Amino acid sequence: MKPTIFITRKLPDELVAPLKEKFTVRMWDSEEVAVTKAVLREEIAQVDALWTMLSDTIDRDMLESAANLKVISNLAVGFNNIDIEAAKEKGIIVTNTPDVLTETTADLAFGLLLATARRFNSAEKDLRQGGWLSWTPMGFTGMDIHGTTLGIIGMGRIGEAVARRAKGFNMHMLYHNRNRKLETEEKYDVEYVELDDLLKQADHVVILVPFTEETKEMIGERELSLMKKTATLISVSRGGIVDEVALYDALKNETIFAAGLDVFETEPIPLRHPLLTLPNITAVPHIGSASVETRRAMMKMNVEAITDVLEGREPKDQVNSLASAR
């Protein structure tokens, strides 16, 4: 019998076609609505491969149902939605899609920085609602980007890509990372500082660290209080790194100037969430990698990884190397 694959969201037929030529493929029938937990549990008990989205929670309890599962390929660079240790114990390979989304996500991060600092959202809202009645000397004024200090928290591939863009704006750059990166410092003229110093000195702070127990709520009330009142905070990595209650208070009390968020603790963010009531927040729905070219490239990587595993080859971009476990 052919190996069976379950895809947890409806994807373009032409990208799924290579899998259908070789394997039995079942796919959730909606692009907008996530697969139900009941259906996911039923499928995971039967299939050889699972193609997942970041919105799918594949925890230890879910993996207990997996009888024949050999690979989980996640349509994201992050994988905090999957219990990696539990997968490893069951000999299940987990793959992701790094590198291919680096530049696209950096574009979004820098675009969100520009929109937040220059108040694009509130200016556009006022224009559309008839609030723009006349040019005024201080109307719709925001904060400059060029020539200011950028603080990058998390100097991985995306951090370096953001640094390249910042050089074009003649920004002085600071960074904080778990480990110093001397080559990066020299190549992009960035300065390593401790987190508190970065928060105190930066005019704009961009968060690019992965979500882990170590980074959970790493930006809270104390950290926000260290920032300049004129500073902006941009988060495009994962929700939960910024304490949203503390951020709401900081924005409402004007402890910082503004924030731009692509990620949230709960996704989709509830429409009645307090953050969405504030005029000094720019919020977008987790679109860091959302260009047509990048999403298609990510899907092709998933197809290759699934095919490699089911045909007995080691896939690229393994989150957990299980060559000896399978």
Solvent accessible surface area in square Angstrom, and as a share of the most:
residue,aa,sasa,rsa
1,M,241,1.08
2,K,116,0.49
3,P,42,0.26
4,T,20,0.11
5,I,0,0.00
6,F,5,0.02
7,I,0,0.00
8,T,0,0.00
9,R,37,0.14
10,K,91,0.39
11,L,13,0.07
12,P,53,0.33
13,D,85,0.44
14,E,97,0.44
15,L,10,0.05
16,V,0,0.00
17,A,39,0.30
18,P,62,0.39
19,L,0,0.00
20,K,101,0.43
21,E,138,0.62
22,K,96,0.41
23,F,12,0.05
24,T,57,0.33
25,V,28,0.16
26,R,84,0.31
27,M,47,0.21
28,W,44,0.15
29,D,116,0.60
30,S,26,0.17
31,E,115,0.52
32,E,147,0.66
33,V,95,0.55
34,A,41,0.32
35,V,14,0.08
36,T,66,0.38
37,K,126,0.53
38,A,76,0.59
39,V,46,0.27
40,L,6,0.03
41,R,76,0.28
42,E,107,0.48
43,E,20,0.09
44,I,0,0.00
45,A,40,0.31
46,Q,89,0.40
47,V,0,0.00
48,D,22,0.12
49,A,0,0.00
50,L,0,0.00
51,W,0,0.00
52,T,0,0.00
53,M,16,0.07
54,L,43,0.22
55,S,73,0.47
56,D,5,0.03
57,T,85,0.50
58,I,0,0.00
59,D,52,0.27
60,R,101,0.37
61,D,80,0.42
62,M,2,0.01
63,L,1,0.01
64,E,115,0.51
65,S,31,0.20
66,A,9,0.07
67,A,80,0.62
68,N,79,0.40
69,L,11,0.06
70,K,85,0.36
71,V,0,0.00
72,I,0,0.00
73,S,0,0.00
74,N,0,0.00
75,L,23,0.11
76,A,9,0.07
77,V,51,0.29
78,G,15,0.15
79,F,74,0.31
80,N,77,0.40
81,N,18,0.09
82,I,9,0.05
83,D,42,0.22
84,I,40,0.20
85,E,99,0.45
86,A,3,0.02
87,A,0,0.00
88,K,101,0.43
89,E,110,0.49
90,K,84,0.36
91,G,15,0.15
92,I,1,0.01
93,I,0,0.00
94,V,0,0.00
95,T,1,0.00
96,N,16,0.08
97,T,0,0.00
98,P,16,0.10
99,D,75,0.39
100,V,51,0.29
101,L,8,0.04
102,T,14,0.08
103,E,78,0.35
104,T,27,0.16
105,T,10,0.06
106,A,0,0.00
107,D,81,0.42
108,L,32,0.16
109,A,0,0.00
110,F,12,0.05
111,G,33,0.32
112,L,6,0.03
113,L,0,0.00
114,L,50,0.25
115,A,16,0.12
116,T,3,0.02
117,A,0,0.00
118,R,124,0.45
119,R,82,0.30
120,F,110,0.46
121,N,52,0.26
122,S,17,0.11
123,A,29,0.22
124,E,90,0.40
125,K,118,0.50
126,D,54,0.28
127,L,103,0.51
128,R,183,0.67
129,Q,132,0.58
130,G,47,0.45
131,G,42,0.41
132,W,145,0.51
133,L,161,0.80
134,S,72,0.47
135,W,194,0.68
136,T,70,0.40
137,P,103,0.65
138,M,147,0.66
139,G,31,0.29
140,F,73,0.30
141,T,57,0.33
142,G,25,0.24
143,M,53,0.24
144,D,76,0.39
145,I,8,0.04
146,H,115,0.51
147,G,51,0.49
148,T,27,0.15
149,T,23,0.13
150,L,0,0.00
151,G,0,0.00
152,I,0,0.00
153,I,0,0.00
154,G,4,0.04
155,M,1,0.00
156,G,35,0.34
157,R,146,0.53
158,I,35,0.18
159,G,0,0.00
160,E,37,0.17
161,A,0,0.00
162,V,1,0.00
163,A,0,0.00
164,R,96,0.35
165,R,57,0.21
166,A,0,0.00
167,K,99,0.42
168,G,71,0.68
169,F,73,0.31
170,N,120,0.62
171,M,13,0.06
172,H,93,0.42
173,M,4,0.02
174,L,0,0.00
175,Y,0,0.00
176,H,35,0.15
177,N,30,0.15
178,R,199,0.73
179,N,96,0.49
180,R,135,0.49
181,K,64,0.27
182,L,122,0.61
183,E,155,0.69
184,T,8,0.05
185,E,25,0.11
186,E,153,0.69
187,K,143,0.61
188,Y,11,0.04
189,D,107,0.55
190,V,8,0.04
191,E,83,0.37
192,Y,50,0.19
193,V,17,0.10
194,E,101,0.45
195,L,30,0.15
196,D,45,0.23
197,D,56,0.29
198,L,0,0.00
199,L,0,0.00
200,K,104,0.44
201,Q,86,0.38
202,A,0,0.00
203,D,30,0.15
204,H,1,0.00
205,V,0,0.00
206,V,1,0.00
207,I,0,0.00
208,L,23,0.12
209,V,17,0.10
210,P,94,0.59
211,F,53,0.22
212,T,60,0.35
213,E,151,0.68
214,E,131,0.59
215,T,15,0.09
216,K,110,0.46
217,E,84,0.37
218,M,37,0.17
219,I,0,0.00
220,G,9,0.09
221,E,138,0.62
222,R,130,0.47
223,E,25,0.11
224,L,2,0.01
225,S,68,0.44
226,L,43,0.21
227,M,10,0.05
228,K,75,0.32
229,K,144,0.61
230,T,67,0.39
231,A,0,0.00
232,T,0,0.00
233,L,0,0.00
234,I,0,0.00
235,S,2,0.01
236,V,9,0.05
237,S,14,0.09
238,R,33,0.12
239,G,19,0.18
240,G,11,0.10
241,I,0,0.00
242,V,9,0.05
243,D,34,0.18
244,E,14,0.07
245,V,112,0.64
246,A,11,0.08
247,L,0,0.00
248,Y,48,0.18
249,D,66,0.34
250,A,7,0.06
251,L,2,0.01
252,K,124,0.53
253,N,102,0.52
254,E,122,0.55
255,T,37,0.21
256,I,0,0.00
257,F,48,0.20
258,A,3,0.02
259,A,0,0.00
260,G,0,0.00
261,L,4,0.02
262,D,1,0.00
263,V,5,0.03
264,F,11,0.05
265,E,88,0.40
266,T,80,0.47
267,E,78,0.35
268,P,129,0.81
269,I,29,0.15
270,P,68,0.43
271,L,164,0.82
272,R,225,0.82
273,H,35,0.15
274,P,69,0.43
275,L,0,0.00
276,L,61,0.30
277,T,98,0.57
278,L,22,0.11
279,P,102,0.64
280,N,36,0.18
281,I,9,0.04
282,T,13,0.08
283,A,40,0.31
284,V,34,0.19
285,P,108,0.68
286,H,51,0.23
287,I,62,0.31
288,G,6,0.05
289,S,13,0.09
290,A,52,0.40
291,S,37,0.24
292,V,109,0.63
293,E,129,0.58
294,T,10,0.06
295,R,79,0.29
296,R,87,0.32
297,A,30,0.24
298,M,4,0.02
299,M,20,0.09
300,K,109,0.46
301,M,41,0.18
302,N,1,0.01
303,V,14,0.08
304,E,101,0.45
305,A,7,0.06
306,I,0,0.00
307,T,17,0.10
308,D,28,0.14
309,V,5,0.03
310,L,24,0.12
311,E,73,0.33
312,G,59,0.57
313,R,112,0.41
314,E,84,0.38
315,P,8,0.05
316,K,158,0.67
317,D,51,0.27
318,Q,48,0.21
319,V,38,0.22
320,N,10,0.05
321,S,87,0.56
322,L,2,0.01
323,A,66,0.51
324,S,117,0.76
325,A,56,0.43
326,R,121,0.44
